[in-house]
Amino acid sequence: MENLLLVPLAIMQGLWVLQRTPRLPAPQGRAGRIGNGMSKSLRVVGIGDSIMAGTGVREQCNSLTAKFARLLHERAGHDVEWRVHGMNGATSAAVLHTFAPRAPAADVYIISAGVNDVTRGVRTEAFAANIRNVYDLLRRKAPQSVIFFCGLPQLECFPALPWPLNSLLAGRARELQHAAATLSARYDRVLCFHFPPVMPAEHFASDGFHPAEIACERWAEGLLDLWLQPARSTVRAPASTGRGRSSSRARAGSAARRSA
């Protein structure tokens, strides 16, 4: 009941935020290669919303996908080719119908989706169905690939979002995150990232909404630890994932060590 009373205020705040928040451009570039060209390259493809477009950083080489590719190169010793397919404002439906079909076969996929579903009121069931179909599509393209769902952030920490808007949106984000985690646990070599409960203000770009370069680097480290070093990872796994989740992590880590 209390949340219902706050909805009119949150709607007004949402309109205010839209008018007030600066529109940051996405950086140029959509692909790159890291390494000396002397070894067989691993392929990393990012698919999704503004995170994949690189909004919040000045150069695409500092985006989440590129940072992940660089860290993977440093840890695995292989050359890494990376590519992104994404756009500001993309929902899970856009990821499914527009960007995932364009993505080439890859060794690693990183999927960013959900925040725009939250702000547009997409039902949890529809979001989960879209993500499931994305997983299935990518797995058909690359049966041995590792797929990351890179998580929904803690929206109550966003400097651009005032209370109670941030609280209401954060509740919806947690619902979608839980749905993504539950779904991911059903697949082999599909890993779901969980954000820490607190996100420092310096991790946000000037718009108070998108991740700054330091946040992309920490995020990429978290994704790679989730895959290659699960025992050392600080990422919190959902309590309900059970035995199947641990098995999936072990297989993914084993595969990565073999490729390294």
C-alpha positions as CSV (number, residue, x, y, z in Angstrom):
1,M,0.0,0.0,0.0
2,E,2.8,2.4,0.9
3,N,4.5,1.7,-2.5
4,L,1.3,2.5,-4.3
5,L,1.0,5.9,-2.6
6,L,4.5,6.7,-3.7
7,V,3.9,5.8,-7.4
8,P,2.5,9.3,-8.5
9,L,5.6,11.0,-6.9
10,A,7.9,8.5,-8.6
11,I,6.3,9.1,-12.0
12,M,6.9,12.9,-11.6
13,Q,10.4,12.2,-10.5
14,G,11.0,10.0,-13.6
15,L,9.9,12.8,-15.9
16,W,12.2,15.2,-14.0
17,V,15.1,12.8,-14.3
18,L,14.6,12.4,-18.1
19,Q,14.7,16.2,-18.6
20,R,17.6,16.8,-16.2
21,T,20.0,13.9,-16.9
22,P,22.6,14.7,-19.6
23,R,22.7,12.4,-22.7
24,L,26.1,10.9,-23.0
25,P,27.2,9.8,-26.4
26,A,28.4,6.3,-27.1
27,P,32.1,6.2,-28.0
28,Q,33.2,5.3,-31.6
29,G,34.3,1.8,-32.5
30,R,32.7,-1.6,-32.2
31,A,35.6,-4.1,-32.3
32,G,39.3,-4.6,-31.4
33,R,42.0,-7.2,-30.9
34,I,44.4,-7.6,-28.0
35,G,47.6,-9.5,-28.4
36,N,50.6,-9.8,-30.8
37,G,48.9,-12.0,-33.4
38,M,51.1,-15.0,-32.6
39,S,48.5,-17.2,-31.0
40,K,45.0,-18.4,-31.8
41,S,42.6,-15.8,-30.7
42,L,39.6,-16.2,-28.4
43,R,36.5,-14.4,-29.4
44,V,34.4,-12.2,-27.0
45,V,31.1,-10.7,-28.1
46,G,29.1,-8.2,-26.0
47,I,25.4,-7.9,-26.7
48,G,22.9,-5.6,-25.2
49,D,22.0,-2.1,-24.1
50,S,24.0,1.1,-23.4
51,I,26.6,-0.9,-21.5
52,M,27.6,-2.7,-24.7
53,A,27.4,0.6,-26.6
54,G,30.0,1.9,-24.2
55,T,28.0,4.8,-22.9
56,G,29.8,6.4,-19.9
57,V,33.3,5.9,-21.1
58,R,35.2,8.1,-23.6
59,E,36.8,5.3,-25.7
60,Q,35.4,1.9,-26.5
61,C,38.6,0.3,-25.4
62,N,37.6,1.2,-21.9
63,S,34.1,-0.3,-22.1
64,L,33.1,-3.5,-20.2
65,T,33.6,-5.8,-23.2
66,A,37.0,-4.4,-24.1
67,K,38.1,-4.4,-20.4
68,F,37.0,-8.1,-20.1
69,A,38.9,-9.0,-23.3
70,R,42.1,-7.3,-22.0
71,L,41.9,-9.1,-18.7
72,L,41.2,-12.4,-20.4
73,H,44.3,-11.9,-22.6
74,E,46.4,-11.2,-19.5
75,R,45.2,-14.2,-17.6
76,A,44.9,-16.8,-20.4
77,G,47.8,-15.8,-22.5
78,H,45.8,-15.9,-25.8
79,D,45.1,-13.1,-28.2
80,V,41.5,-11.9,-27.8
81,E,39.2,-10.4,-30.4
82,W,36.3,-8.5,-29.1
83,R,33.2,-7.0,-30.7
84,V,30.0,-5.3,-29.4
85,H,26.5,-5.3,-30.6
86,G,24.3,-2.9,-28.6
87,M,22.4,0.4,-28.4
88,N,21.3,2.9,-25.8
89,G,17.8,2.1,-24.6
90,A,17.8,-1.5,-25.8
91,T,15.4,-3.8,-23.9
92,S,15.6,-7.6,-23.6
93,A,13.3,-7.8,-26.6
94,A,15.6,-5.7,-28.7
95,V,18.5,-7.8,-27.6
96,L,16.6,-10.9,-28.7
97,H,15.3,-9.7,-32.0
98,T,17.9,-7.2,-33.2
99,F,21.3,-7.7,-31.7
100,A,21.7,-11.4,-30.8
101,P,20.8,-12.5,-34.4
102,R,23.6,-10.3,-35.7
103,A,26.2,-11.6,-33.3
104,P,28.8,-14.0,-34.7
105,A,29.9,-17.3,-33.2
106,A,32.1,-16.6,-30.2
107,D,33.9,-18.3,-27.3
108,V,32.4,-15.9,-24.8
109,Y,29.2,-13.9,-24.9
110,I,28.5,-11.0,-22.4
111,I,24.8,-10.0,-22.3
112,S,23.6,-6.7,-20.7
113,A,19.9,-6.2,-20.5
114,G,17.2,-5.4,-17.9
115,V,17.6,-1.8,-16.8
116,N,15.5,-0.5,-19.7
117,D,13.0,-3.3,-19.0
118,V,12.7,-2.0,-15.5
119,T,12.1,1.6,-16.6
120,R,9.6,0.6,-19.2
121,G,7.6,-1.7,-17.0
122,V,8.3,-5.0,-18.9
123,R,6.8,-7.9,-17.0
124,T,9.2,-10.3,-15.3
125,E,7.9,-13.3,-17.3
126,A,8.4,-11.5,-20.6
127,F,11.9,-10.5,-19.6
128,A,12.8,-14.0,-18.6
129,A,11.4,-15.5,-21.8
130,N,13.5,-13.0,-23.9
131,I,16.7,-13.9,-22.0
132,R,16.0,-17.6,-22.3
133,N,15.6,-17.2,-26.1
134,V,18.8,-15.2,-26.3
135,Y,20.6,-18.0,-24.5
136,D,19.2,-20.6,-26.8
137,L,20.0,-18.6,-29.9
138,L,23.6,-18.0,-28.9
139,R,24.1,-21.6,-27.8
140,R,23.0,-22.7,-31.3
141,K,25.6,-20.3,-32.8
142,A,28.4,-21.6,-30.5
143,P,27.5,-24.8,-28.6
144,Q,30.7,-24.6,-26.4
145,S,30.5,-20.9,-25.6
146,V,30.5,-19.4,-22.1
147,I,27.6,-17.0,-21.7
148,F,27.5,-14.3,-19.0
149,F,24.5,-12.4,-17.9
150,C,26.2,-9.4,-16.6
151,G,23.6,-8.5,-14.0
152,L,21.3,-5.6,-13.0
153,P,23.0,-3.0,-10.8
154,Q,21.7,-1.7,-7.5
155,L,19.5,1.1,-8.8
156,E,19.1,2.7,-5.4
157,C,22.8,3.6,-5.6
158,F,22.4,5.6,-8.8
159,P,23.2,9.3,-8.1
160,A,20.8,10.4,-10.9
161,L,17.8,8.6,-9.2
162,P,16.1,10.3,-6.2
163,W,14.0,8.6,-3.6
164,P,11.4,7.1,-3.8
165,L,11.9,6.5,-7.6
166,N,15.2,4.7,-7.0
167,S,13.6,2.4,-4.4
168,L,10.7,1.5,-6.6
169,L,12.9,0.8,-9.6
170,A,15.4,-1.1,-7.5
171,G,12.7,-3.5,-6.3
172,R,11.8,-4.2,-9.9
173,A,15.4,-4.7,-10.8
174,R,15.8,-7.3,-8.1
175,E,12.9,-9.2,-9.5
176,L,14.5,-9.3,-12.9
177,Q,17.9,-10.2,-11.5
178,H,16.3,-13.1,-9.6
179,A,14.6,-14.3,-12.7
180,A,17.9,-14.1,-14.7
181,A,19.8,-16.0,-12.0
182,T,17.2,-18.7,-11.7
183,L,17.2,-19.1,-15.5
184,S,21.0,-19.1,-15.8
185,A,21.3,-21.8,-13.3
186,R,19.5,-24.2,-15.6
187,Y,22.2,-24.0,-18.3
188,D,25.7,-25.3,-18.5
189,R,28.4,-22.6,-19.0
190,V,25.9,-19.8,-18.3
191,L,27.0,-17.5,-15.4
192,C,25.0,-14.7,-13.8
193,F,26.8,-11.8,-12.2
194,H,25.5,-10.2,-8.9
195,F,26.5,-6.7,-8.0
196,P,27.7,-5.9,-4.5
197,P,25.1,-4.1,-2.3
198,V,27.0,-0.7,-2.4
199,M,28.3,1.1,-5.5
200,P,30.6,4.1,-4.8
201,A,29.6,7.4,-6.4
202,E,33.0,7.5,-8.3
203,H,32.0,4.4,-10.2
204,F,29.4,6.4,-12.1
205,A,29.9,8.6,-15.2
206,S,29.0,12.3,-15.2
207,D,25.3,11.5,-15.8
208,G,25.0,9.6,-12.6
209,F,23.5,6.7,-14.4
210,H,26.1,4.9,-16.6
211,P,29.3,3.2,-15.3
212,A,32.6,5.1,-15.4
213,E,35.8,3.5,-16.6
214,I,36.8,2.3,-13.1
215,A,33.4,0.6,-12.8
216,C,33.8,-1.2,-16.1
217,E,37.2,-2.5,-15.0
218,R,35.9,-3.8,-11.6
219,W,32.9,-5.3,-13.4
220,A,35.1,-7.1,-15.9
221,E,37.2,-8.4,-13.1
222,G,34.1,-9.7,-11.4
223,L,33.0,-11.5,-14.5
224,L,36.3,-13.1,-15.1
225,D,36.7,-14.2,-11.5
226,L,33.2,-15.7,-11.7
227,W,34.4,-17.9,-14.6
228,L,38.1,-18.6,-14.0
229,Q,38.5,-18.3,-10.2
230,P,35.2,-19.1,-8.6
231,A,36.8,-19.9,-5.2
232,R,38.3,-16.4,-5.1
233,S,35.4,-14.5,-6.5
234,T,33.7,-11.9,-4.3
235,V,30.5,-12.2,-6.4
236,R,27.5,-13.4,-4.3
237,A,25.7,-16.4,-5.8
238,P,22.0,-16.6,-5.2
239,A,21.1,-18.9,-2.3
240,S,18.6,-20.9,-4.3
241,T,20.9,-22.0,-7.2
242,G,21.8,-25.3,-5.6
243,R,24.0,-28.0,-6.7
244,G,23.5,-27.5,-10.5
245,R,25.0,-24.0,-10.3
246,S,28.2,-25.1,-8.6
247,S,28.6,-27.9,-11.2
248,S,28.2,-25.3,-14.0
249,R,30.8,-23.1,-12.5
250,A,33.3,-25.9,-12.1
251,R,32.8,-27.0,-15.8
252,A,33.3,-23.4,-17.0
253,G,36.4,-22.9,-15.0
254,S,37.8,-26.3,-16.1
255,A,37.1,-25.4,-19.8
256,A,38.8,-22.0,-19.4
257,R,41.9,-23.6,-17.8
258,R,42.1,-26.1,-20.7
259,S,41.9,-23.3,-23.3
260,A,44.6,-21.4,-21.4
